[in-house]
Amino acid sequence: MKTSLTKLSSSFLLLSFSLAVYAKPVAQVTELNGTVFVVTPEGKTSALKVNQHIEEKSEVMVEEGASVTLNDYFDATYHMTGGSHLKFFNKSVQLKKGKTWIQSVNARHPLALTTANAAVDFWKGEFITTFDQATSRSQVLVVNGEVEVSNVLDKNMKYTVAAGTFSLIDPEVENGIPRTPTKVGLASLNKALSEFKQLPEKIKAEEPQARSIASVEEKAPAPVKKGEIIFISTNRLPASVSGSAHKYYKQKVTTKKVVVDAAPVPIRIFGTSYQKTEPYVAPTEAPRQPASIQSVGPETSKKMPQTSVLNQEFGDSLKKHTAEQPKYSKELEKLIDDLKSY
């Protein structure tokens, strides 16, 4: 009986030693600042060192003010800030507390991150995940690429969160359903990344300046005094004639403007107070007559129509009869003569 128990205990110790020897590493420390601890699956706690391997089911805890960067074996990088707690599995991690920034260039193997109430499935991309133990609220902010966010208890209801947007999972809001992805500004993104020492190259670059006209070189405006008038001059041509159209225009417009001096023209001023300094020269041509009046000459008199002759005879007859007819009656004329005799 003792022999059997001895063999059994020896086999158990050998199996435990074999499992310890052949424990599967899942990540490796690449950068370390401050104090960071690792808890092995057996419960042993030790301080992490650079290039140290992390076994599966090990937990990494970052002290306040410290930071650590780890790489797994599926082309994913994990940045952790102070107060963060992350547990490593094969092809997945569990964020128990704090904040982590994950950069993944893997496009073949699906990877995952979970919190107490959120599940994030990702391939190639960058995102920041925050979990608050006090409120049990998870937040996922995507920097590049896209990820799928869902509740850990209901993975069928999920959203695809693209770059520049974020989503929240709060157990007290809509029964823990992920919030519809919302856009985030660059200032908020920089604030979220401010706790990490390494920033992406795109974020390090300065913000693009306002777009200006390519053909105009902008200069800083000079200080303007109050009440001062500024004259702005420019030689810039319109876009329609600045290129080939401008050359075509020059070829067509080859003639120069010729200025001809005008001949001297006499100026006459009409008015009551004007005194003539030069003698007035009458025009040589006869004044123009109205079109209704025709000049009667010897030739035209011969060709006068018969109607004009009849009109002349009628006029002579009218004068004769007018002279023959008395102007007043006989009684009235006699009275007038009597009055004249007095």
LOVOMI-272652 format. One record per residue (C-alpha): x, y negated, z negated; residue number from 1. Coordinates in steps of 0.1 Angstrom, whole numbers, plus 5000, padded with zeros to 4 digits. Example, Ala and Ser with C-alpha at 12.3 -4.5 7.8 and 13.67 -1.06 7.14 Angstrom:
BEGIN
 east north   up resi
 5123  5045 4922    1
 5137  5011 4929    2
END
This chain:
BEGIN
 east north   up resi
 5000  5000 5000    1
 5028  4976 4991    2
 5045  4985 5024    3
 5014  4976 5044    4
 5010  4943 5027    5
 5047  4935 5032    6
 5044  4943 5070    7
 5012  4922 5072    8
 5028  4891 5055    9
 5059  4895 5077   10
 5037  4896 5109   11
 5018  4865 5097   12
 5050  4845 5091   13
 5064  4856 5124   14
 5032  4845 5142   15
 5033  4811 5124   16
 5069  4807 5133   17
 5062  4815 5169   18
 5033  4790 5171   19
 5055  4763 5156   20
 5083  4771 5180   21
 5061  4772 5210   22
 5040  4741 5201   23
 5030  4723 5233   24
 5043  4687 5236   25
 5019  4663 5253   26
 5036  4629 5251   27
 5069  4612 5244   28
 5079  4579 5227   29
 5095  4554 5251   30
 5095  4521 5232   31
 5092  4514 5194   32
 5090  4483 5174   33
 5085  4484 5136   34
 5074  4514 5117   35
 5052  4541 5133   36
 5042  4574 5118   37
 5032  4607 5133   38
 5012  4634 5116   39
 5017  4669 5130   40
 4989  4695 5133   41
 5004  4712 5102   42
 4999  4680 5082   43
 5035  4668 5081   44
 5041  4631 5082   45
 5073  4615 5095   46
 5085  4583 5111   47
 5086  4582 5149   48
 5118  4577 5168   49
 5124  4567 5204   50
 5124  4596 5229   51
 5107  4618 5203   52
 5081  4643 5217   53
 5045  4644 5204   54
 5028  4677 5200   55
 4992  4684 5209   56
 4967  4674 5182   57
 4993  4651 5166   58
 4981  4617 5153   59
 5001  4585 5157   60
 4995  4557 5133   61
 5010  4522 5138   62
 5018  4500 5109   63
 5006  4463 5109   64
 5029  4442 5129   65
 5044  4472 5147   66
 5039  4485 5183   67
 5047  4517 5202   68
 5045  4529 5238   69
 5041  4566 5247   70
 5040  4584 5280   71
 5021  4617 5286   72
 5029  4643 5312   73
 5001  4632 5336   74
 5016  4598 5346   75
 4997  4578 5319   76
 5012  4552 5295   77
 4996  4544 5261   78
 5004  4511 5244   79
 4993  4508 5207   80
 4993  4477 5185   81
 4994  4473 5147   82
 4967  4490 5128   83
 4959  4515 5156   84
 4953  4553 5151   85
 4954  4576 5181   86
 4952  4614 5183   87
 4967  4632 5213   88
 4952  4662 5231   89
 4960  4679 5264   90
 4947  4654 5291   91
 4928  4634 5266   92
 4932  4611 5235   93
 4909  4601 5207   94
 4910  4565 5194   95
 4901  4565 5157   96
 4909  4529 5149   97
 4923  4498 5165   98
 4932  4490 5201   99
 4951  4508 5229  100
 4960  4497 5264  101
 4962  4526 5289  102
 4980  4524 5322  103
 4975  4554 5345  104
 4989  4560 5380  105
 4975  4595 5381  106
 4950  4602 5409  107
 4949  4640 5407  108
 4940  4650 5372  109
 4909  4636 5353  110
 4919  4621 5320  111
 4897  4610 5291  112
 4896  4588 5260  113
 4870  4591 5233  114
 4860  4572 5201  115
 4834  4580 5175  116
 4806  4570 5199  117
 4821  4564 5234  118
 4837  4585 5262  119
 4858  4570 5289  120
 4868  4590 5320  121
 4896  4576 5341  122
 4921  4584 5368  123
 4942  4556 5383  124
 4938  4523 5366  125
 4944  4501 5336  126
 4920  4494 5307  127
 4919  4483 5271  128
 4898  4501 5245  129
 4889  4488 5211  130
 4872  4506 5183  131
 4860  4489 5150  132
 4854  4514 5122  133
 4834  4488 5102  134
 4808  4484 5129  135
 4813  4516 5148  136
 4814  4495 5180  137
 4835  4505 5210  138
 4846  4481 5238  139
 4862  4489 5272  140
 4878  4462 5292  141
 4891  4471 5327  142
 4922  4453 5340  143
 4928  4473 5373  144
 4909  4501 5390  145
 4877  4514 5375  146
 4866  4538 5347  147
 4833  4556 5337  148
 4819  4547 5303  149
 4792  4567 5285  150
 4780  4576 5250  151
 4798  4606 5236  152
 4765  4623 5228  153
 4749  4616 5262  154
 4774  4616 5291  155
 4747  4617 5317  156
 4739  4580 5311  157
 4771  4563 5322  158
 4783  4531 5339  159
 4812  4526 5363  160
 4832  4496 5349  161
 4853  4479 5376  162
 4883  4456 5373  163
 4875  4423 5356  164
 4845  4436 5337  165
 4839  4451 5302  166
 4812  4472 5285  167
 4802  4477 5249  168
 4788  4507 5230  169
 4770  4497 5198  170
 4750  4523 5178  171
 4726  4496 5167  172
 4719  4482 5202  173
 4697  4502 5226  174
 4704  4535 5208  175
 4741  4534 5217  176
 4736  4532 5255  177
 4766  4515 5272  178
 4760  4478 5280  179
 4758  4468 5316  180
 4793  4458 5328  181
 4799  4421 5324  182
 4825  4399 5340  183
 4853  4386 5319  184
 4874  4355 5325  185
 4912  4353 5329  186
 4916  4335 5296  187
 4897  4363 5278  188
 4918  4389 5295  189
 4951  4372 5285  190
 4937  4369 5249  191
 4930  4406 5249  192
 4965  4414 5261  193
 4982  4389 5238  194
 4988  4416 5211  195
 5008  4437 5235  196
 5044  4428 5242  197
 5043  4442 5278  198
 5021  4425 5303  199
 5014  4435 5339  200
 5033  4416 5366  201
 5000  4402 5379  202
 4992  4388 5345  203
 5027  4373 5341  204
 5024  4354 5373  205
 5012  4318 5370  206
 4976  4310 5379  207
 4972  4300 5416  208
 4971  4263 5422  209
 4942  4247 5440  210
 4942  4252 5477  211
 4953  4222 5498  212
 4955  4215 5535  213
 4985  4233 5550  214
 4994  4204 5573  215
 4994  4178 5545  216
 5021  4177 5519  217
 5005  4166 5486  218
 5025  4142 5463  219
 5018  4131 5428  220
 4997  4100 5429  221
 5014  4068 5417  222
 4999  4052 5386  223
 4971  4028 5395  224
 4966  3995 5378  225
 4932  3983 5369  226
 4917  3962 5397  227
 4945  3971 5422  228
 4935  3979 5458  229
 4952  4009 5474  230
 4956  4012 5511  231
 4961  4048 5523  232
 4976  4054 5557  233
 4981  4087 5575  234
 4993  4099 5608  235
 4975  4132 5607  236
 4957  4142 5638  237
 4924  4160 5639  238
 4927  4198 5641  239
 4912  4198 5676  240
 4942  4178 5691  241
 4971  4188 5668  242
 4980  4219 5689  243
 4977  4228 5725  244
 4947  4205 5729  245
 4970  4176 5720  246
 4995  4185 5747  247
 4967  4188 5773  248
 4955  4154 5763  249
 4989  4139 5768  250
 4992  4154 5803  251
 4958  4140 5814  252
 4963  4105 5800  253
 4994  4095 5820  254
 4983  4061 5833  255
 4992  4030 5814  256
 4969  4002 5808  257
 4975  3972 5831  258
 4965  3938 5818  259
 4956  3914 5846  260
 4956  3877 5838  261
 4922  3862 5846  262
 4920  3834 5872  263
 4913  3799 5858  264
 4875  3792 5858  265
 4861  3757 5854  266
 4841  3754 5822  267
 4811  3731 5820  268
 4795  3720 5788  269
 4760  3706 5789  270
 4749  3682 5761  271
 4739  3646 5753  272
 4772  3637 5736  273
 4795  3651 5762  274
 4816  3628 5784  275
 4827  3641 5817  276
 4864  3638 5822  277
 4864  3649 5858  278
 4840  3638 5886  279
 4812  3660 5893  280
 4814  3679 5925  281
 4781  3687 5941  282
 4777  3722 5955  283
 4781  3725 5992  284
 4754  3750 5997  285
 4717  3738 5997  286
 4697  3748 5967  287
 4678  3780 5970  288
 4641  3776 5977  289
 4613  3797 5964  290
 4605  3827 5986  291
 4569  3815 5991  292
 4582  3783 6008  293
 4596  3786 6043  294
 4615  3758 6060  295
 4598  3746 6091  296
 4621  3738 6120  297
 4616  3732 6157  298
 4616  3769 6164  299
 4593  3778 6136  300
 4569  3751 6145  301
 4564  3766 6178  302
 4558  3800 6163  303
 4533  3787 6137  304
 4502  3808 6137  305
 4468  3793 6147  306
 4455  3794 6112  307
 4479  3765 6102  308
 4465  3743 6130  309
 4430  3750 6119  310
 4439  3740 6084  311
 4453  3706 6096  312
 4421  3699 6117  313
 4400  3706 6086  314
 4420  3682 6065  315
 4417  3654 6090  316
 4379  3659 6093  317
 4376  3659 6055  318
 4394  3625 6052  319
 4371  3610 6080  320
 4339  3621 6063  321
 4352  3609 6029  322
 4358  3574 6043  323
 4324  3573 6059  324
 4305  3582 6028  325
 4299  3554 6003  326
 4315  3557 5970  327
 4285  3543 5951  328
 4248  3538 5959  329
 4237  3506 5977  330
 4220  3493 5945  331
 4251  3499 5924  332
 4274  3483 5950  333
 4252  3452 5952  334
 4253  3449 5914  335
 4291  3452 5914  336
 4293  3425 5941  337
 4271  3402 5920  338
 4293  3407 5890  339
 4324  3400 5909  340
 4310  3367 5921  341
 4306  3352 5886  342
END
